[in-house]
């Protein structure tokens, strides 16, 4: 008699049975990705001392201003966070709901508020990921198979990509500080 082929359910049980050490290690790595650093520039470094007069400037060959990129990061991050914790969350229309209406912030207060919101929502996602009661692998009942693990990786990847664009913009505008 031939042995039964392994099922997805069996594989999931094996993955879940690796123990709390593996789960803790995964959570730690997710936090590192969400915070930026290591191989990625963190958003706070990319935005540090960004001159107010350059926040709405497009560089030659680049599509977005710093304000557009910051707001896009904020809006997408907020959507991913809310989707991950609120079954009733309704995402904005794509793509218009994920980009600001103007290329320039209204004022310094709008810029600061956006930066603070990105930081706050990042901390909230990290809290979700580090909460041992949060199952990283179980599909959300309200989604199409998405898991907290997938959403955290999506958020880290999305932010790293757009932070890279901010770094490119700074370089093109001549305002990147070499450390």
Buried (B, 14 or more C-beta within 10 A) or exposed (E): EEEEEEEEEEEEEEEBEEEEEEBEEBBEBBBEBBBBEEEBBBBBBBBEEBEEEBBBBBBEEBEBBBBBBBBBBBBBBBBBBBBBBEEEBEBEEEEEEBBBEEBBBEEEEBBEBBBEBBBEBBEBBBEBBBEEEBBBEEEBEEEEEBBBBBBBBBBBEBBBEBBBBBBBBBEBBEBBEEE
